[in-house]
Structure formats: structure tokens, C-alpha cells
Amino acid sequence: MKTIVKIFPSVVLGFFVGVFLSLTIFYFYAIGSVTSPPQQQKAYGAQISSFANTDVVPPSLLTELRRNFNFLIRLRRTSLYTEPLAESPLNGLKNSETKARLPIIAVMVENLQPARPQSGLSAADIVYETLVESGITRFMALFQSKEADVVGPVRSARTYFAEIVREYDAWYSHVGGNADALQFIAKYKLNNLDQFFLNKPYWRDAERRKRGLEHSMYTDTEELRKLTKGDFPKTFIPWQFKKESALNIDRESLLGSNQREQPPQKNPSKQTIQIDFSKPAFKVKWEYNPAENSYQRYLAGTPHKDAQNDEILSAKNIVVQYVKMSLVANTPHGDEGALDLQLIGQGKGIFFRDGKSFPITWKKEKSTERTQYFDENNDEIIFNPGVIWIELAKNQDQIKIESEDNSAN
């Protein structure tokens, strides 16, 4: 009799846990397929609450069940679990079909010292960096496969950045701009998300306001996306990407038409890229990390981190594109005037991938066309799936490369 009394609570506990797990499976495969994630979460929460109202399940087990169920809810809401995979047209990584169809959001991000560290750059698919005026550099970050709930500080538009926006048919997030940039945006009817006319997706950060009002404007790509219309542009031509799979499953079943097989190669153990845009405060260094097969970014001699996650910025690919720069006549902007970059035509550059450098040629026939990059054999270059940084520099004199196995200047 005593043995039965000792065993009985365990049997009851096992019965309830079994029922709980059975209901879990039922919700995931039956109700889960026809209800929205918020409805699922409410139903799961009700089940857990029903257990809490009994004396059978110990508090420690109830806590563990809640923790595991929260994980299952997150898994159920993950796009990779619920949707077929598609290749991101911007970075070549696998993502949900829904995300692969989203329009692109381009955000102007400041790089003056009071603006550092910036927020949201680590979530961007592609980042452009170049000079604006007075030796200052600025970023334009393109978001499509991931969202960033804090991006900034957001600053003003420039004509050549707006011209890049045209080739992506992106939605352009900025805070005003110089006169010729605003005229360009109006003339070509760009998808305009100017903060001057939109208050809701933008806000001033109280702490950053202490550094100056101009360094305090931020936005949220998910909120910006609510203002966009349409899907990803159908005429967009993706760049070529290596065949890679981050899921350890059959690679061939995941490959899209813009992925190409590359023979395995031994990567160098060291490569450093230095870009001297102007002043020491804007000097860039990319350092190759062979363990991650990526490049880590340094700015003004220190690790360049994202303020949102305190992680150093990294890239799988770096393109240094040499472009002609000149001052715009009759448009004074600072001591040196406003810059103009010649982005239509062709020129030279260097492509960095896998710890190696490759001489390239870039070509762009008209403003709405995608810039294409070609190797010495006139074949389109092949990117690693992942983040791409495009550095628009004056010439090769601004670039210094140190590498144990492959070098170029």
C-alpha cells in the first residue's frame, strides 16, 4: 500500500505531462496551421495557466515547461520553419519567400564622431560608404532580409546616394538634403521617406541630443516598411553568389539561378585593407578573420561596433570602387562645397573576398541600371553569400593592402 502511495503522484504527474505534450503536437500540426501566431500564443498560454491552477505539477517543472513552450512558439513563428526558402536578391543568403519579396529600404546614416557608435548597420544587407563634404564620410545602408528596430543617426540626402537608390528602386529614408539632392528626388519621383514630411517612423534620442540635435534622429525599418508599397522590383538583376548553405542540408535543393559553384580554395591567414578617405577620424581598416571567413571593421583605429548589440561590424565581401569626384558649382555646402560622384560609365576597383584581392572593372550605363563588377577575364565577379560593403573611393592611392598570400595596390 505504501508503495502505491509513493508511485501514485509520479503516475499522475506523468499523465499530465503526457497530455500537455500531446496538446502541444496537436496545436502545432492542426490548429497551428490555421491560426495566426498571436492566436497560437494565447492558446498555448491558456494551457500552461491550466497547469498552474493545479497542485500536481511542481513550480520548477512548470517553469521549465513555460521556457520550452516559449522556444516552440518562437520556432513556430520563424519564417524558415513555416515558409519555403528563397534566395535573398541582395546578399544571396537563404531566407523566407516573403522576405525575399520585400522592397528595399535605404537609410542615410551619419559618421561624424558624435554619431558613433551608430545603430542598425549590422542588420544591413549592403552598406555604401563614401565622402560627402569637408572630408566627412557617410553611409547608406540597404535593408531587405532583416529589420533593425533602431537605425541612425539618420542624416540628409546627397545626389549620388539618391542615384544609387534608383538602381535598387529602394525607399529612401533621410532627413532633408542639399538642394540638388532634393531636386533629384523630386525629378525622378524616388520612393521618398523624408523625415521632414513623416514624423511617426522617426524620433529624437534624448541621450544623443546632448551631443547635438543633428546627431539624434533615429528610425525603425519595420515602421518605415509600413509606409512602403509594392514588392521587390521584378526587373532587379541580382549579383552572382557562391553556392553555400547554412542549414547543413542538400545544397543543390536550395540553389537559385544566380548561384554558381566555386572550387574549394585554401584561404589566406591574414589580410588587412586600409582606406584613407581623408582625415584620421575617418580612416577605415578591414581585417580578415579566417575563422569566420569575413572581414572585421575598424574606424579611426578602434573596432567599429553597432550600438544595439555591441558587436563589431563585419562583411563577407568588400568592393572598393574608384569613382571620379568633383565639386558641384554654385552649390556651396561647407568650406569645400558639395561633392559630385560619377557613378555612370565605367572604372576600376578592387574586390575582396576570402582573404584575397582581385582587380575589377565596374560598369553602369544608366542611372536605373544595376552597377556590375567584372574580373580580369570580363566575367562577373562572384560574391560570398552575406553582407556586402561598397567603398566609393577616389583612386588607388587611398588604399593600402597587406596580405600574406595575395596583395594588390
C-alpha positions as a LaTeX table, in Angstrom:
\begin{tabular}{lrrr}
\hline
Residue & $x$ (\AA) & $y$ (\AA) & $z$ (\AA) \\
\hline
Met1 & 0.00 & 0.00 & 0.00 \\
Lys2 & 2.84 & 2.40 & 0.90 \\
Thr3 & 4.50 & 1.65 & $-2.45$ \\
Ile4 & 1.29 & 2.54 & $-4.31$ \\
Val5 & 1.02 & 5.82 & $-2.40$ \\
Lys6 & 4.62 & 6.72 & $-3.33$ \\
Ile7 & 4.15 & 5.84 & $-7.01$ \\
Phe8 & 0.73 & 7.49 & $-7.44$ \\
Pro9 & 1.95 & 11.15 & $-7.58$ \\
Ser10 & 4.56 & 10.24 & $-10.21$ \\
Val11 & 1.94 & 8.46 & $-12.32$ \\
Val12 & $-0.38$ & 11.47 & $-12.10$ \\
Leu13 & 2.47 & 13.81 & $-12.96$ \\
Gly14 & 3.46 & 11.68 & $-15.94$ \\
Phe15 & $-0.16$ & 11.58 & $-17.12$ \\
Phe16 & $-0.48$ & 15.36 & $-17.09$ \\
Val17 & 2.87 & 15.90 & $-18.78$ \\
Gly18 & 1.88 & 13.40 & $-21.47$ \\
Val19 & $-1.40$ & 15.21 & $-22.06$ \\
Phe20 & 0.46 & 18.51 & $-22.19$ \\
Leu21 & 2.91 & 17.28 & $-24.82$ \\
Ser22 & 0.10 & 15.71 & $-26.85$ \\
Leu23 & $-1.75$ & 19.00 & $-26.89$ \\
Thr24 & 1.48 & 20.69 & $-27.98$ \\
Ile25 & 1.78 & 18.43 & $-31.01$ \\
Phe26 & $-1.92$ & 18.89 & $-31.77$ \\
Tyr27 & $-1.64$ & 22.68 & $-31.74$ \\
Phe28 & 1.49 & 22.71 & $-33.86$ \\
Tyr29 & 0.21 & 20.44 & $-36.59$ \\
Ala30 & $-3.53$ & 21.09 & $-36.52$ \\
Ile31 & $-4.55$ & 24.43 & $-35.05$ \\
Gly32 & $-1.10$ & 25.90 & $-35.71$ \\
Ser33 & $-1.62$ & 25.61 & $-39.45$ \\
Val34 & $-4.79$ & 27.69 & $-39.49$ \\
Thr35 & $-4.27$ & 30.25 & $-36.72$ \\
Ser36 & $-2.05$ & 33.30 & $-36.55$ \\
Pro37 & 0.99 & 33.37 & $-34.19$ \\
Pro38 & $-0.79$ & 35.63 & $-31.66$ \\
Gln39 & $-3.74$ & 33.19 & $-31.55$ \\
Gln40 & $-1.36$ & 30.28 & $-31.08$ \\
Gln41 & 0.47 & 32.03 & $-28.28$ \\
Lys42 & $-2.80$ & 32.79 & $-26.50$ \\
Ala43 & $-3.88$ & 29.14 & $-26.76$ \\
Tyr44 & $-0.52$ & 27.86 & $-25.51$ \\
Gly45 & $-0.58$ & 30.33 & $-22.63$ \\
Ala46 & $-4.04$ & 29.10 & $-21.61$ \\
Gln47 & $-2.76$ & 25.52 & $-21.44$ \\
Ile48 & 0.15 & 26.47 & $-19.20$ \\
Ser49 & $-2.14$ & 28.52 & $-16.96$ \\
Ser50 & $-4.42$ & 25.49 & $-16.53$ \\
Phe51 & $-1.46$ & 23.53 & $-15.18$ \\
Ala52 & $-0.62$ & 26.38 & $-12.81$ \\
Asn53 & $-4.07$ & 26.07 & $-11.24$ \\
Thr54 & $-3.37$ & 22.51 & $-10.12$ \\
Asp55 & $-1.18$ & 21.19 & $-7.32$ \\
Val56 & 0.11 & 18.29 & $-9.42$ \\
Val57 & 2.88 & 20.00 & $-11.41$ \\
Pro58 & 5.74 & 21.35 & $-9.23$ \\
Pro59 & 6.66 & 25.02 & $-9.79$ \\
Ser60 & 10.13 & 24.07 & $-11.09$ \\
Leu61 & 8.64 & 21.83 & $-13.78$ \\
Leu62 & 6.06 & 24.47 & $-14.68$ \\
Thr63 & 8.87 & 27.00 & $-15.20$ \\
Glu64 & 10.70 & 24.54 & $-17.45$ \\
Leu65 & 7.54 & 23.88 & $-19.48$ \\
Arg66 & 6.99 & 27.60 & $-19.94$ \\
Arg67 & 10.58 & 28.08 & $-21.09$ \\
Asn68 & 10.37 & 25.22 & $-23.60$ \\
Phe69 & 7.00 & 26.36 & $-24.88$ \\
Asn70 & 8.26 & 29.89 & $-25.44$ \\
Phe71 & 11.01 & 28.36 & $-27.55$ \\
Leu72 & 8.46 & 26.36 & $-29.55$ \\
Ile73 & 6.38 & 29.49 & $-30.11$ \\
Arg74 & 9.44 & 31.31 & $-31.45$ \\
Leu75 & 10.21 & 28.33 & $-33.67$ \\
Arg76 & 6.64 & 28.26 & $-34.96$ \\
Arg77 & 6.87 & 31.94 & $-35.85$ \\
Thr78 & 10.25 & 31.60 & $-37.58$ \\
Ser79 & 9.96 & 32.01 & $-41.35$ \\
Leu80 & 12.41 & 29.20 & $-42.06$ \\
Tyr81 & 10.06 & 26.81 & $-40.23$ \\
Thr82 & 6.82 & 27.92 & $-41.81$ \\
Glu83 & 7.76 & 29.00 & $-45.33$ \\
Pro84 & 9.78 & 27.66 & $-48.24$ \\
Leu85 & 13.26 & 29.14 & $-48.62$ \\
Ala86 & 14.22 & 31.64 & $-51.26$ \\
Glu87 & 17.49 & 33.35 & $-52.02$ \\
Ser88 & 17.87 & 36.95 & $-50.90$ \\
Pro89 & 18.38 & 39.05 & $-54.04$ \\
Leu90 & 20.68 & 41.41 & $-52.13$ \\
Asn91 & 23.03 & 39.15 & $-50.17$ \\
Gly92 & 22.49 & 35.64 & $-51.58$ \\
Leu93 & 21.57 & 34.08 & $-48.23$ \\
Lys94 & 18.54 & 31.82 & $-47.82$ \\
Asn95 & 15.50 & 33.45 & $-46.32$ \\
Ser96 & 11.73 & 33.11 & $-46.39$ \\
Glu97 & 9.94 & 33.73 & $-49.67$ \\
Thr98 & 8.04 & 36.58 & $-48.01$ \\
Lys99 & 11.20 & 38.44 & $-47.02$ \\
Ala100 & 12.78 & 37.84 & $-50.42$ \\
Arg101 & 9.89 & 39.79 & $-51.97$ \\
Leu102 & 10.05 & 42.80 & $-49.65$ \\
Pro103 & 11.04 & 46.18 & $-51.11$ \\
Ile104 & 14.43 & 47.62 & $-50.17$ \\
Ile105 & 14.79 & 50.40 & $-47.61$ \\
Ala106 & 17.85 & 52.67 & $-47.92$ \\
Val107 & 18.76 & 54.74 & $-44.84$ \\
Met108 & 21.29 & 57.57 & $-44.69$ \\
Val109 & 23.48 & 57.12 & $-41.60$ \\
Glu110 & 25.86 & 59.71 & $-40.16$ \\
Asn111 & 29.56 & 59.07 & $-39.47$ \\
Leu112 & 30.73 & 62.16 & $-37.60$ \\
Gln113 & 32.41 & 61.33 & $-34.28$ \\
Pro114 & 29.42 & 62.44 & $-32.11$ \\
Ala115 & 27.28 & 59.95 & $-34.09$ \\
Arg116 & 29.37 & 56.94 & $-33.08$ \\
Pro117 & 28.66 & 54.19 & $-32.41$ \\
Gln118 & 25.88 & 54.03 & $-34.96$ \\
Ser119 & 22.86 & 51.75 & $-34.66$ \\
Gly120 & 21.50 & 49.22 & $-37.14$ \\
Leu121 & 24.40 & 48.89 & $-39.58$ \\
Ser122 & 24.98 & 45.25 & $-38.56$ \\
Ala123 & 21.49 & 44.34 & $-39.85$ \\
Ala124 & 22.01 & 45.82 & $-43.33$ \\
Asp125 & 22.45 & 43.61 & $-46.41$ \\
Ile126 & 24.58 & 46.16 & $-48.28$ \\
Val127 & 26.31 & 49.29 & $-46.99$ \\
Tyr128 & 27.72 & 52.07 & $-49.17$ \\
Glu129 & 30.37 & 54.40 & $-47.73$ \\
Thr130 & 31.90 & 57.49 & $-49.31$ \\
Leu131 & 32.77 & 61.13 & $-48.78$ \\
Val132 & 30.18 & 63.86 & $-48.52$ \\
Glu133 & 31.98 & 67.17 & $-47.92$ \\
Ser134 & 34.81 & 68.61 & $-45.80$ \\
Gly135 & 36.45 & 65.18 & $-45.64$ \\
Ile136 & 33.45 & 63.64 & $-43.85$ \\
Thr137 & 32.17 & 60.18 & $-44.79$ \\
Arg138 & 28.59 & 58.93 & $-44.66$ \\
Phe139 & 26.81 & 55.59 & $-45.04$ \\
Met140 & 23.77 & 54.43 & $-46.92$ \\
Ala141 & 22.53 & 51.13 & $-45.51$ \\
Leu142 & 20.21 & 48.87 & $-47.52$ \\
Phe143 & 17.76 & 46.67 & $-45.60$ \\
Gln144 & 15.69 & 43.84 & $-47.02$ \\
Ser145 & 16.37 & 40.42 & $-45.48$ \\
Lys146 & 16.47 & 41.69 & $-41.88$ \\
Glu147 & 14.89 & 44.52 & $-39.93$ \\
Ala148 & 16.53 & 46.92 & $-37.47$ \\
Asp149 & 14.38 & 48.45 & $-34.75$ \\
Val150 & 16.89 & 51.27 & $-34.24$ \\
Val151 & 18.84 & 52.81 & $-37.14$ \\
Gly152 & 20.81 & 56.01 & $-37.05$ \\
Pro153 & 21.68 & 58.72 & $-36.54$ \\
Val154 & 19.78 & 59.44 & $-39.78$ \\
Arg155 & 21.14 & 62.34 & $-41.82$ \\
Ser156 & 20.49 & 64.21 & $-45.05$ \\
Ala157 & 20.44 & 63.01 & $-48.65$ \\
Arg158 & 23.10 & 63.54 & $-51.30$ \\
Thr159 & 22.54 & 63.38 & $-55.06$ \\
Tyr160 & 24.88 & 60.45 & $-55.73$ \\
Phe161 & 23.36 & 58.40 & $-52.92$ \\
Ala162 & 19.93 & 59.14 & $-54.41$ \\
Glu163 & 21.29 & 57.97 & $-57.75$ \\
Ile164 & 22.26 & 54.64 & $-56.15$ \\
Val165 & 18.73 & 54.42 & $-54.72$ \\
Arg166 & 17.39 & 54.47 & $-58.30$ \\
Glu167 & 19.23 & 51.31 & $-59.30$ \\
Tyr168 & 17.59 & 49.44 & $-56.40$ \\
Asp169 & 14.19 & 51.13 & $-56.74$ \\
Ala170 & 14.53 & 51.46 & $-52.96$ \\
Trp171 & 12.57 & 53.54 & $-50.45$ \\
Tyr172 & 14.87 & 56.38 & $-49.40$ \\
Ser173 & 15.00 & 57.31 & $-45.69$ \\
His174 & 16.75 & 60.60 & $-44.93$ \\
Val175 & 16.40 & 63.93 & $-43.10$ \\
Gly176 & 16.13 & 66.53 & $-45.82$ \\
Gly177 & 19.15 & 67.08 & $-48.04$ \\
Asn178 & 21.07 & 69.65 & $-50.04$ \\
Ala179 & 19.17 & 71.46 & $-52.80$ \\
Asp180 & 20.36 & 69.40 & $-55.77$ \\
Ala181 & 19.63 & 66.11 & $-53.95$ \\
Leu182 & 16.07 & 67.15 & $-53.15$ \\
Gln183 & 15.57 & 68.28 & $-56.75$ \\
Phe184 & 16.89 & 64.93 & $-57.98$ \\
Ile185 & 14.49 & 63.03 & $-55.69$ \\
Ala186 & 11.53 & 65.07 & $-56.94$ \\
Lys187 & 12.55 & 64.96 & $-60.61$ \\
Tyr188 & 12.85 & 61.17 & $-60.73$ \\
Lys189 & 9.99 & 60.56 & $-58.29$ \\
Leu190 & 12.00 & 58.40 & $-55.92$ \\
Asn191 & 10.22 & 56.45 & $-53.18$ \\
Asn192 & 10.71 & 59.19 & $-50.63$ \\
Leu193 & 10.73 & 58.67 & $-46.84$ \\
Asp194 & 11.96 & 62.15 & $-45.92$ \\
Gln195 & 11.67 & 62.82 & $-42.19$ \\
Phe196 & 10.70 & 66.41 & $-42.94$ \\
Phe197 & 7.29 & 65.12 & $-44.04$ \\
Leu198 & 6.99 & 61.97 & $-41.90$ \\
Asn199 & 7.04 & 62.13 & $-38.12$ \\
Lys200 & 5.89 & 58.71 & $-36.96$ \\
Pro201 & 8.78 & 56.43 & $-38.07$ \\
Tyr202 & 11.38 & 58.89 & $-36.69$ \\
Trp203 & 12.30 & 60.08 & $-33.21$ \\
Arg204 & 14.95 & 62.05 & $-31.34$ \\
Asp205 & 17.07 & 60.09 & $-28.87$ \\
Ala206 & 17.29 & 62.02 & $-25.60$ \\
Glu207 & 20.84 & 60.94 & $-24.76$ \\
Arg208 & 22.15 & 61.66 & $-28.24$ \\
Arg209 & 20.54 & 65.12 & $-28.17$ \\
Lys210 & 23.14 & 66.02 & $-25.55$ \\
Arg211 & 25.77 & 65.62 & $-28.29$ \\
Gly212 & 23.86 & 67.92 & $-30.64$ \\
Leu213 & 20.39 & 67.93 & $-32.18$ \\
Glu214 & 21.71 & 66.90 & $-35.60$ \\
His215 & 23.14 & 63.67 & $-34.13$ \\
Ser216 & 19.92 & 62.46 & $-32.51$ \\
Met217 & 17.50 & 61.34 & $-35.27$ \\
Tyr218 & 16.68 & 57.62 & $-35.43$ \\
Thr219 & 14.22 & 55.36 & $-37.21$ \\
Asp220 & 12.93 & 51.77 & $-37.33$ \\
Thr221 & 12.97 & 49.83 & $-40.61$ \\
Glu222 & 9.88 & 47.83 & $-39.68$ \\
Glu223 & 7.94 & 51.04 & $-39.09$ \\
Leu224 & 9.32 & 52.53 & $-42.30$ \\
Arg225 & 8.24 & 49.41 & $-44.17$ \\
Lys226 & 4.62 & 50.08 & $-43.21$ \\
Leu227 & 4.82 & 53.16 & $-45.43$ \\
Thr228 & 6.15 & 51.32 & $-48.47$ \\
Lys229 & 4.10 & 49.92 & $-51.33$ \\
Gly230 & 4.61 & 47.04 & $-53.72$ \\
Asp231 & 7.04 & 44.13 & $-53.76$ \\
Phe232 & 10.66 & 43.78 & $-54.68$ \\
Pro233 & 11.28 & 45.17 & $-58.20$ \\
Lys234 & 10.81 & 42.42 & $-60.79$ \\
Thr235 & 13.40 & 43.93 & $-63.13$ \\
Phe236 & 16.14 & 43.83 & $-60.48$ \\
Ile237 & 19.21 & 41.79 & $-61.53$ \\
Pro238 & 20.96 & 40.10 & $-58.55$ \\
Trp239 & 24.69 & 39.74 & $-58.47$ \\
Gln240 & 26.27 & 36.28 & $-58.66$ \\
Phe241 & 26.83 & 34.38 & $-55.40$ \\
Lys242 & 28.75 & 31.29 & $-54.42$ \\
Lys243 & 26.82 & 28.14 & $-53.64$ \\
Glu244 & 26.54 & 27.94 & $-49.88$ \\
Ser245 & 24.10 & 26.51 & $-47.37$ \\
Ala246 & 23.94 & 27.49 & $-43.72$ \\
Leu247 & 21.47 & 24.71 & $-42.89$ \\
Asn248 & 23.59 & 21.59 & $-43.45$ \\
Ile249 & 21.09 & 20.09 & $-45.87$ \\
Asp250 & 21.16 & 19.22 & $-49.55$ \\
Arg251 & 22.79 & 22.24 & $-51.16$ \\
Glu252 & 21.51 & 21.56 & $-54.65$ \\
Ser253 & 17.89 & 21.70 & $-53.48$ \\
Leu254 & 18.48 & 25.24 & $-52.18$ \\
Leu255 & 20.37 & 26.81 & $-55.06$ \\
Gly256 & 18.89 & 29.64 & $-57.05$ \\
Ser257 & 19.70 & 30.60 & $-60.61$ \\
Asn258 & 22.13 & 33.32 & $-59.52$ \\
Gln259 & 24.40 & 30.99 & $-57.53$ \\
Arg260 & 27.49 & 29.44 & $-59.08$ \\
Glu261 & 29.71 & 26.60 & $-57.91$ \\
Gln262 & 33.25 & 27.54 & $-56.93$ \\
Pro263 & 36.09 & 25.08 & $-56.34$ \\
Pro264 & 37.26 & 24.88 & $-52.71$ \\
Gln265 & 40.31 & 27.00 & $-52.01$ \\
Lys266 & 42.58 & 27.49 & $-49.03$ \\
Asn267 & 42.05 & 30.98 & $-47.65$ \\
Pro268 & 44.95 & 33.17 & $-46.51$ \\
Ser269 & 45.59 & 33.53 & $-42.81$ \\
Lys270 & 45.91 & 37.32 & $-42.91$ \\
Gln271 & 44.77 & 40.30 & $-44.93$ \\
Thr272 & 44.37 & 43.93 & $-43.92$ \\
Ile273 & 42.74 & 46.66 & $-46.01$ \\
Gln274 & 43.19 & 50.32 & $-45.13$ \\
Ile275 & 41.14 & 53.09 & $-46.74$ \\
Asp276 & 42.32 & 56.62 & $-46.13$ \\
Phe277 & 39.31 & 58.70 & $-47.18$ \\
Ser278 & 40.58 & 61.98 & $-45.75$ \\
Lys279 & 41.30 & 62.59 & $-42.06$ \\
Pro280 & 42.42 & 60.11 & $-39.37$ \\
Ala281 & 38.91 & 60.28 & $-37.83$ \\
Phe282 & 37.50 & 58.64 & $-40.98$ \\
Lys283 & 40.28 & 56.15 & $-41.69$ \\
Val284 & 38.93 & 52.64 & $-42.24$ \\
Lys285 & 40.61 & 49.30 & $-41.68$ \\
Trp286 & 39.18 & 45.92 & $-42.61$ \\
Glu287 & 40.90 & 42.92 & $-41.02$ \\
Tyr288 & 40.33 & 39.42 & $-42.38$ \\
Asn289 & 39.16 & 36.79 & $-39.89$ \\
Pro290 & 39.94 & 33.34 & $-41.37$ \\
Ala291 & 37.92 & 31.51 & $-38.70$ \\
Glu292 & 34.74 & 33.28 & $-39.84$ \\
Asn293 & 35.88 & 33.90 & $-43.43$ \\
Ser294 & 34.80 & 37.51 & $-43.00$ \\
Tyr295 & 36.29 & 40.97 & $-42.56$ \\
Gln296 & 36.03 & 42.92 & $-39.32$ \\
Arg297 & 35.81 & 46.70 & $-39.48$ \\
Tyr298 & 37.83 & 49.30 & $-37.60$ \\
Leu299 & 37.24 & 53.04 & $-37.71$ \\
Ala300 & 39.79 & 55.65 & $-36.59$ \\
Gly301 & 41.91 & 52.91 & $-35.04$ \\
Thr302 & 39.19 & 51.29 & $-32.91$ \\
Pro303 & 36.71 & 48.43 & $-33.52$ \\
His304 & 33.65 & 49.80 & $-35.30$ \\
Lys305 & 30.67 & 48.42 & $-33.36$ \\
Asp306 & 26.90 & 48.55 & $-33.60$ \\
Ala307 & 25.45 & 50.37 & $-30.59$ \\
Gln308 & 22.48 & 47.98 & $-30.49$ \\
Asn309 & 24.40 & 44.76 & $-29.94$ \\
Asp310 & 27.97 & 45.93 & $-29.18$ \\
Glu311 & 29.24 & 43.64 & $-31.96$ \\
Ile312 & 32.00 & 44.66 & $-34.32$ \\
Leu313 & 30.74 & 45.27 & $-37.86$ \\
Ser314 & 31.75 & 42.62 & $-40.37$ \\
Ala315 & 31.39 & 41.84 & $-44.06$ \\
Lys316 & 31.72 & 38.78 & $-46.26$ \\
Asn317 & 32.61 & 40.92 & $-49.29$ \\
Ile318 & 34.19 & 44.33 & $-49.80$ \\
Val319 & 34.18 & 46.24 & $-53.09$ \\
Val320 & 36.43 & 49.28 & $-53.43$ \\
Gln321 & 35.10 & 51.18 & $-56.43$ \\
Tyr322 & 37.18 & 54.05 & $-57.81$ \\
Val323 & 34.99 & 56.96 & $-58.94$ \\
Lys324 & 35.68 & 60.48 & $-60.15$ \\
Met325 & 34.80 & 63.12 & $-57.56$ \\
Ser326 & 34.34 & 66.82 & $-58.22$ \\
Leu327 & 32.82 & 69.89 & $-56.58$ \\
Val328 & 29.36 & 70.97 & $-57.64$ \\
Ala329 & 29.39 & 74.51 & $-59.00$ \\
Asn330 & 27.07 & 77.11 & $-57.44$ \\
Thr331 & 26.01 & 74.77 & $-54.63$ \\
Pro332 & 28.01 & 75.86 & $-51.58$ \\
His333 & 27.94 & 73.33 & $-48.75$ \\
Gly334 & 30.69 & 73.76 & $-46.20$ \\
Asp335 & 34.17 & 75.10 & $-46.91$ \\
Glu336 & 34.85 & 72.69 & $-49.75$ \\
Gly337 & 31.46 & 72.70 & $-51.43$ \\
Ala338 & 29.18 & 69.78 & $-52.27$ \\
Leu339 & 30.62 & 66.73 & $-54.00$ \\
Asp340 & 29.52 & 65.02 & $-57.17$ \\
Leu341 & 30.43 & 61.38 & $-57.85$ \\
Gln342 & 30.46 & 59.99 & $-61.38$ \\
Leu343 & 28.63 & 56.69 & $-60.99$ \\
Ile344 & 27.57 & 56.22 & $-64.62$ \\
Gly345 & 30.18 & 54.91 & $-67.01$ \\
Gln346 & 32.98 & 52.55 & $-66.07$ \\
Gly347 & 36.10 & 52.43 & $-63.95$ \\
Lys348 & 38.47 & 50.28 & $-61.92$ \\
Gly349 & 38.42 & 48.86 & $-58.42$ \\
Ile350 & 39.40 & 46.00 & $-56.13$ \\
Phe351 & 37.23 & 43.17 & $-54.84$ \\
Phe352 & 37.99 & 41.49 & $-51.50$ \\
Arg353 & 36.66 & 38.05 & $-50.63$ \\
Asp354 & 38.01 & 35.03 & $-48.73$ \\
Gly355 & 41.09 & 36.95 & $-47.61$ \\
Lys356 & 42.13 & 37.68 & $-51.21$ \\
Ser357 & 42.02 & 40.68 & $-53.52$ \\
Phe358 & 41.02 & 40.77 & $-57.18$ \\
Pro359 & 41.36 & 43.66 & $-59.67$ \\
Ile360 & 37.97 & 44.52 & $-61.13$ \\
Thr361 & 36.19 & 46.78 & $-63.59$ \\
Trp362 & 32.81 & 48.33 & $-62.85$ \\
Lys363 & 30.19 & 49.31 & $-65.45$ \\
Lys364 & 26.89 & 51.18 & $-65.30$ \\
Glu365 & 25.26 & 52.52 & $-68.46$ \\
Lys366 & 22.36 & 54.48 & $-66.97$ \\
Ser367 & 21.02 & 55.61 & $-63.62$ \\
Thr368 & 18.35 & 52.94 & $-63.26$ \\
Glu369 & 20.68 & 50.03 & $-64.11$ \\
Arg370 & 22.48 & 47.93 & $-61.53$ \\
Thr371 & 26.22 & 48.52 & $-61.28$ \\
Gln372 & 28.04 & 45.40 & $-62.49$ \\
Tyr373 & 31.51 & 44.27 & $-61.47$ \\
Phe374 & 33.81 & 42.17 & $-63.67$ \\
Asp375 & 37.11 & 40.37 & $-63.15$ \\
Glu376 & 40.17 & 40.42 & $-65.41$ \\
Asn377 & 38.54 & 37.84 & $-67.71$ \\
Asn378 & 35.47 & 40.08 & $-68.07$ \\
Asp379 & 33.40 & 37.58 & $-66.10$ \\
Glu380 & 31.00 & 38.88 & $-63.47$ \\
Ile381 & 32.56 & 38.59 & $-60.03$ \\
Ile382 & 31.10 & 36.07 & $-57.60$ \\
Phe383 & 30.23 & 37.20 & $-54.08$ \\
Asn384 & 30.10 & 35.15 & $-50.92$ \\
Pro385 & 26.54 & 34.99 & $-49.60$ \\
Gly386 & 26.39 & 37.55 & $-46.82$ \\
Val387 & 26.96 & 41.22 & $-46.07$ \\
Ile388 & 28.50 & 43.43 & $-48.76$ \\
Trp389 & 30.25 & 46.76 & $-48.17$ \\
Ile390 & 30.91 & 49.05 & $-51.14$ \\
Glu391 & 33.57 & 51.68 & $-50.58$ \\
Leu392 & 33.46 & 54.50 & $-53.13$ \\
Ala393 & 36.99 & 55.94 & $-53.19$ \\
Lys394 & 38.83 & 58.46 & $-55.38$ \\
Asn395 & 41.69 & 56.22 & $-56.52$ \\
Gln396 & 44.14 & 53.50 & $-55.54$ \\
Asp397 & 46.30 & 55.98 & $-53.61$ \\
Gln398 & 43.70 & 55.87 & $-50.84$ \\
Ile399 & 44.03 & 52.08 & $-50.47$ \\
Lys400 & 46.73 & 50.07 & $-48.70$ \\
Ile401 & 46.63 & 46.27 & $-48.60$ \\
Glu402 & 48.71 & 43.90 & $-46.53$ \\
Ser403 & 48.37 & 40.18 & $-47.19$ \\
Glu404 & 50.48 & 37.09 & $-46.67$ \\
Asp405 & 49.28 & 35.24 & $-49.76$ \\
Asn406 & 47.77 & 37.77 & $-52.16$ \\
Ser407 & 48.31 & 41.52 & $-52.40$ \\
Ala408 & 47.48 & 44.39 & $-54.73$ \\
Asn409 & 47.64 & 48.17 & $-54.71$ \\
\hline
\end{tabular}
